Amino acid sequence: MHSQHCVECNGDSSNCVEAYSDGPGIKDTDLALYVYGTADHCEPGVVAYAAACQLEDQYDRPISGVINFCPTDDISDEEEVFQVAKHEIFHVLGFSASLYPWYRDENGNPRTRRDTNGNPPTNANGYYVEDENTVKMVNLTDWQTRFGPTNKIVIQLVTPKVVEVGRRHFNCDTLEGVQLEDQGGNGTTGAHWEKRLLNYEAMTGVVSQNAAFSNFSYALLEDSGWYKVDYSNASILVWGRGDGCGYTAGSCGGYIDTKKRQNQPMAPFCDFLNSRLHPQNLSCNIDRTAVASCNLASYYYDLPREYQYFNSGANFNSVASGLPIYGGDVQAADFCPFYADLTYRAPRGICRKGIPLTDNNEAAETYGPRSRCVDHSGKWQITNGSNTYTAQYSAGCYEYQCNNSAVIVMILGQSYTCSRAGQVIQVDQTADGVRYRGGIMCPSCVEICYDDFENCPEAAELYGEFASPAPPTDSVGSLLPMVGLLFVAIFASFAINY
């Protein structure tokens, strides 16, 4: 060990022994990470876990931590391993229920009251707990289910920078906090963002392809009082952007019903049952990084009442007993159905890194770093020799670019220029003796070029300020030598591929 000596004591501190003596330290180092790859504490579905091991004694900042990667086949490539590693490092840095009680404000003062020994209060189980100026339990009073409105208690992080980012992202000036995950058990609950609201954020509790380490997680680290944050390094998060106060304060069932009444798209949610079995009902996921299917599914049991949202859907109707068994297949998202990446279509799933099937490329797709998903306007006709048949896929991955707000989609080497969102452009091309006839639905530049501010001014207007918030206030993050020692509870990061 590199740290100072550790003394272990019994409950009343009457008997203390030295667990290990002083270590040599590590010069000019802010954080020491110890990385392992063992099966210890690796429950099914867990790909890695992490914990802060030691806090410095002046401002309580984590100065050492541990990450363990579980032997698993759930992570398939180097990029996913790197993303999981970053996720776990965020936990060590401060995104942990064990660390919330130690957060500091912008002046370096504890956010949670301390006793005469400098410790936060404890609960009945002896765990340190934070004050309500950091994490707060909130009662949502208009949680819509198929039975009508009910109450739902949620966990919210209410620190100032997180609230500021949340208000801008959701376009909700009355937002009082950003919800934390309330499912998944120990290690997931309270230690990740709520999957329903921030699905593609990298610090939710369930792995997503192309997850974004967004301003939400950066703001949390700033609100810990231990770091200065460079928001220019944050990734743009499309999920939930501009969806309003009703989106954050209610259920997805209520949101879907409202959008139906208003005859508006219900994105990021959906209500098509088993769409992965019906390729003609595929679509793009919310950030157009993949072809996706609505993950609404039927369970073999009744869902909890608060997650029973449906009396009908796009391709199913109400029955006498209601529909207690239907919901999205990701529990952490409160069983809300959404268009999920087609992982079963691998290696074709993700537009920027998949590979189309060369012997059955029915949608004339191109995968690569400059490809994103575009919806079809109808079924395509494929002619190969004397045989003509109807392709089933209703979306595909294509190269794209934006130029002065116009979207350009490239299909089989031909450029198609979209002048407005929703425009239908007909495609009629032949490649390698195969004729493709069909249409594409033009996306707006904001939908597909949201990260290209130069060529999509609308994206700069929507995300530009948000991607670079006002310079963060100075934080205290002390690098002083550590003279005390504290261990914090370990937690797991649950990861499920679906």
WOMONOR-V27055 format. One record per residue. N is the residue number from 1. SS is DSSP state (~ for helix, > for strand, _ for the rest). Layout:
N|SS + N|SS
//
This chain:
1|_ + 2|_ + 3|_ + 4|_ + 5|_ + 6|> + 7|> + 8|> + 9|> + 10|_ + 11|_ + 12|_ + 13|_ + 14|_ + 15|_ + 16|> + 17|> + 18|> + 19|> + 20|> + 21|_ + 22|_ + 23|_ + 24|_ + 25|_ + 26|_ + 27|_ + 28|_ + 29|_ + 30|_ + 31|_ + 32|> + 33|> + 34|> + 35|> + 36|> + 37|_ + 38|_ + 39|_ + 40|_ + 41|_ + 42|_ + 43|_ + 44|_ + 45|_ + 46|> + 47|> + 48|> + 49|> + 50|> + 51|> + 52|> + 53|> + 54|> + 55|> + 56|_ + 57|_ + 58|_ + 59|_ + 60|_ + 61|_ + 62|> + 63|> + 64|> + 65|> + 66|> + 67|> + 68|> + 69|> + 70|_ + 71|_ + 72|_ + 73|_ + 74|_ + 75|_ + 76|_ + 77|_ + 78|~ + 79|~ + 80|~ + 81|~ + 82|~ + 83|~ + 84|~ + 85|~ + 86|~ + 87|~ + 88|~ + 89|~ + 90|~ + 91|~ + 92|~ + 93|~ + 94|_ + 95|_ + 96|_ + 97|_ + 98|_ + 99|_ + 100|~ + 101|~ + 102|~ + 103|_ + 104|> + 105|_ + 106|_ + 107|_ + 108|_ + 109|_ + 110|> + 111|_ + 112|_ + 113|_ + 114|_ + 115|_ + 116|_ + 117|_ + 118|_ + 119|_ + 120|_ + 121|_ + 122|> + 123|_ + 124|_ + 125|_ + 126|_ + 127|_ + 128|> + 129|_ + 130|_ + 131|_ + 132|_ + 133|_ + 134|_ + 135|> + 136|> + 137|> + 138|> + 139|> + 140|> + 141|> + 142|> + 143|> + 144|> + 145|> + 146|_ + 147|_ + 148|> + 149|> + 150|> + 151|> + 152|> + 153|> + 154|> + 155|> + 156|> + 157|> + 158|_ + 159|_ + 160|~ + 161|~ + 162|~ + 163|~ + 164|~ + 165|~ + 166|~ + 167|~ + 168|~ + 169|~ + 170|~ + 171|_ + 172|_ + 173|_ + 174|_ + 175|_ + 176|_ + 177|_ + 178|> + 179|> + 180|> + 181|_ + 182|_ + 183|_ + 184|_ + 185|_ + 186|_ + 187|_ + 188|_ + 189|_ + 190|_ + 191|_ + 192|_ + 193|> + 194|_ + 195|_ + 196|_ + 197|_ + 198|_ + 199|_ + 200|_ + 201|> + 202|_ + 203|_ + 204|> + 205|_ + 206|_ + 207|_ + 208|_ + 209|_ + 210|_ + 211|_ + 212|> + 213|_ + 214|_ + 215|~ + 216|~ + 217|~ + 218|~ + 219|~ + 220|~ + 221|~ + 222|~ + 223|~ + 224|_ + 225|_ + 226|_ + 227|_ + 228|_ + 229|_ + 230|_ + 231|~ + 232|~ + 233|~ + 234|_ + 235|_ + 236|_ + 237|_ + 238|_ + 239|_ + 240|_ + 241|_ + 242|_ + 243|_ + 244|_ + 245|~ + 246|~ + 247|~ + 248|~ + 249|~ + 250|_ + 251|_ + 252|~ + 253|~ + 254|~ + 255|~ + 256|~ + 257|~ + 258|~ + 259|~ + 260|~ + 261|~ + 262|_ + 263|_ + 264|_ + 265|_ + 266|_ + 267|_ + 268|_ + 269|> + 270|_ + 271|_ + 272|_ + 273|> + 274|_ + 275|~ + 276|~ + 277|~ + 278|_ + 279|~ + 280|~ + 281|~ + 282|_ + 283|> + 284|> + 285|_ + 286|_ + 287|_ + 288|_ + 289|_ + 290|> + 291|> + 292|> + 293|> + 294|> + 295|_ + 296|> + 297|> + 298|> + 299|_ + 300|_ + 301|_ + 302|_ + 303|_ + 304|_ + 305|~ + 306|~ + 307|~ + 308|_ + 309|_ + 310|_ + 311|_ + 312|_ + 313|_ + 314|_ + 315|_ + 316|_ + 317|_ + 318|_ + 319|_ + 320|_ + 321|_ + 322|_ + 323|_ + 324|_ + 325|_ + 326|> + 327|> + 328|> + 329|_ + 330|_ + 331|~ + 332|~ + 333|~ + 334|_ + 335|_ + 336|_ + 337|_ + 338|> + 339|> + 340|> + 341|> + 342|_ + 343|~ + 344|~ + 345|~ + 346|_ + 347|_ + 348|_ + 349|_ + 350|> + 351|_ + 352|_ + 353|_ + 354|_ + 355|_ + 356|_ + 357|_ + 358|_ + 359|_ + 360|_ + 361|_ + 362|_ + 363|_ + 364|_ + 365|_ + 366|_ + 367|_ + 368|_ + 369|_ + 370|_ + 371|> + 372|> + 373|> + 374|> + 375|> + 376|> + 377|_ + 378|_ + 379|_ + 380|_ + 381|> + 382|> + 383|> + 384|> + 385|_ + 386|_ + 387|> + 388|> + 389|> + 390|> + 391|_ + 392|_ + 393|_ + 394|_ + 395|> + 396|> + 397|> + 398|> + 399|> + 400|> + 401|> + 402|> + 403|> + 404|_ + 405|_ + 406|> + 407|> + 408|> + 409|> + 410|> + 411|> + 412|_ + 413|_ + 414|> + 415|> + 416|> + 417|> + 418|> + 419|_ + 420|_ + 421|_ + 422|_ + 423|_ + 424|> + 425|> + 426|> + 427|> + 428|> + 429|> + 430|> + 431|> + 432|_ + 433|_ + 434|> + 435|> + 436|> + 437|> + 438|> + 439|> + 440|> + 441|> + 442|_ + 443|_ + 444|_ + 445|~ + 446|~ + 447|~ + 448|~ + 449|_ + 450|_ + 451|_ + 452|_ + 453|_ + 454|_ + 455|_ + 456|_ + 457|~ + 458|~ + 459|~ + 460|~ + 461|~ + 462|~ + 463|~ + 464|~ + 465|~ + 466|~ + 467|~ + 468|_ + 469|_ + 470|_ + 471|_ + 472|_ + 473|_ + 474|_ + 475|_ + 476|_ + 477|_ + 478|_ + 479|_ + 480|_ + 481|_ + 482|_ + 483|_ + 484|_ + 485|_ + 486|_ + 487|_ + 488|_ + 489|_ + 490|_ + 491|> + 492|> + 493|> + 494|> + 495|_ + 496|_ + 497|_ + 498|_
//
